[in-house]
């Protein structure tokens, strides 16, 4: 029987586990290293696309102002894009074994 690689990363906190059993909160465990599945990494990617791709800031203060503007104003304008890119609708990749002829 295959071992689930995510099992070893589950909570070891019994109080938390018992709380979650009766809660509407559902935890989705991710593989140990999977930045492409991590929602915050997806947000950083969208931010970088909007702020740093093909742009140069001559002063650090200009960059920090742009980041502040992004999170205070721009993020509202791109809400639909964020909903489509930052979600938990992961593509399921199924193993397709190669058949070798004998």
Kinemage of the C-alpha trace (Angstrom):
@kinemage 1
@onewidth
@group {chain A} dominant
@subgroup {mainchain}
@vectorlist {calphas} color= white
{ca unk a 1} P 0.000 0.000 0.000
{ca unk a 2} L 1.523 3.376 -1.012
{ca unk a 3} L 2.390 5.763 1.798
{ca unk a 4} L 0.775 9.174 1.628
{ca unk a 5} L 3.712 11.659 1.645
{ca unk a 6} L 1.467 14.293 3.254
{ca unk a 7} L 0.688 12.195 6.347
{ca unk a 8} L 3.967 13.000 8.058
{ca unk a 9} L 3.273 16.738 7.793
{ca unk a 10} L -0.079 16.678 9.557
{ca unk a 11} L -0.656 18.350 12.880
{ca unk a 12} L 0.722 16.766 16.026
{ca unk a 13} L -1.494 18.995 18.168
{ca unk a 14} L -4.387 16.937 19.599
{ca unk a 15} L -6.299 20.004 20.838
{ca unk a 16} L -6.174 21.539 17.383
{ca unk a 17} L -7.216 18.260 15.763
{ca unk a 18} L -10.224 17.904 18.071
{ca unk a 19} L -11.247 21.526 17.443
{ca unk a 20} L -11.022 21.058 13.680
{ca unk a 21} L -13.243 17.948 13.790
{ca unk a 22} L -16.172 20.106 14.945
{ca unk a 23} L -15.235 23.165 12.900
{ca unk a 24} L -16.090 24.343 9.407
{ca unk a 25} L -12.366 24.844 8.831
{ca unk a 26} L -10.828 22.288 6.508
{ca unk a 27} L -7.052 22.138 6.339
{ca unk a 28} L -5.468 21.218 3.045
{ca unk a 29} L -2.027 19.786 3.530
{ca unk a 30} L 0.485 20.507 0.804
{ca unk a 31} L 3.581 18.578 -0.165
{ca unk a 32} L 6.679 19.684 1.775
{ca unk a 33} L 8.041 21.920 -0.990
{ca unk a 34} L 5.372 23.205 -3.332
{ca unk a 35} L 5.501 26.986 -3.752
{ca unk a 36} L 3.313 26.739 -6.850
{ca unk a 37} L 0.493 25.425 -4.624
{ca unk a 38} L 0.985 27.962 -1.847
{ca unk a 39} L -1.574 30.798 -2.154
{ca unk a 40} L 0.764 33.461 -0.741
{ca unk a 41} L 3.394 32.577 -3.341
{ca unk a 42} L 0.765 33.036 -6.034
{ca unk a 43} L -0.073 36.479 -4.638
{ca unk a 44} L 3.620 37.462 -4.630
{ca unk a 45} L 3.858 36.351 -8.270
{ca unk a 46} L 0.912 38.543 -9.276
{ca unk a 47} L 2.418 41.448 -7.341
{ca unk a 48} L 5.806 41.002 -9.050
{ca unk a 49} L 4.115 40.828 -12.459
{ca unk a 50} L 2.388 44.140 -11.760
{ca unk a 51} L 5.319 45.917 -10.121
{ca unk a 52} L 8.642 44.635 -11.364
{ca unk a 53} L 8.231 43.126 -14.827
{ca unk a 54} L 9.869 45.556 -17.285
{ca unk a 55} L 10.044 48.321 -14.683
{ca unk a 56} L 12.914 50.007 -12.889
{ca unk a 57} L 12.629 51.986 -9.680
{ca unk a 58} L 15.468 54.430 -9.226
{ca unk a 59} L 14.832 54.740 -5.490
{ca unk a 60} L 13.746 52.215 -2.893
{ca unk a 61} L 11.052 54.647 -1.712
{ca unk a 62} L 9.470 54.527 -5.202
{ca unk a 63} L 9.327 50.741 -5.007
{ca unk a 64} L 7.797 50.735 -1.522
{ca unk a 65} L 5.221 53.314 -2.682
{ca unk a 66} L 4.340 51.053 -5.631
{ca unk a 67} L 3.931 48.051 -3.313
{ca unk a 68} L 1.742 50.095 -0.988
{ca unk a 69} L -0.362 51.320 -3.919
{ca unk a 70} L -0.703 47.747 -5.201
{ca unk a 71} L -2.070 46.410 -1.914
{ca unk a 72} L -4.202 49.459 -1.092
{ca unk a 73} L -5.709 50.189 -4.526
{ca unk a 74} L -4.649 48.044 -7.493
{ca unk a 75} L -5.550 44.752 -5.834
{ca unk a 76} L -9.212 45.795 -5.863
{ca unk a 77} L -9.057 46.374 -9.642
{ca unk a 78} L -7.646 42.908 -10.313
{ca unk a 79} L -9.887 40.996 -7.895
{ca unk a 80} L -11.245 38.680 -10.613
{ca unk a 81} L -7.734 37.795 -11.780
{ca unk a 82} L -6.741 37.031 -8.199
{ca unk a 83} L -9.779 34.783 -7.692
{ca unk a 84} L -8.876 32.789 -10.775
{ca unk a 85} L -5.180 32.484 -9.924
{ca unk a 86} L -5.257 32.151 -6.130
{ca unk a 87} L -7.554 29.252 -5.364
{ca unk a 88} L -7.429 25.606 -4.420
{ca unk a 89} L -8.596 24.216 -7.762
{ca unk a 90} L -5.453 22.233 -8.367
{ca unk a 91} L -4.985 20.261 -11.533
{ca unk a 92} L -4.886 16.558 -10.812
{ca unk a 93} L -2.115 14.823 -12.681
{ca unk a 94} L -2.733 11.156 -13.083
{ca unk a 95} L 0.040 8.644 -13.547
{ca unk a 96} L -0.008 7.312 -17.086
{ca unk a 97} L 2.310 4.317 -17.174
{ca unk a 98} L 4.252 3.733 -20.335
{ca unk a 99} L 3.684 0.326 -21.828
{ca unk a 100} L 6.767 -1.244 -23.302
{ca unk a 101} L 6.440 -3.804 -26.026
{ca unk a 102} L 8.236 -7.074 -25.440
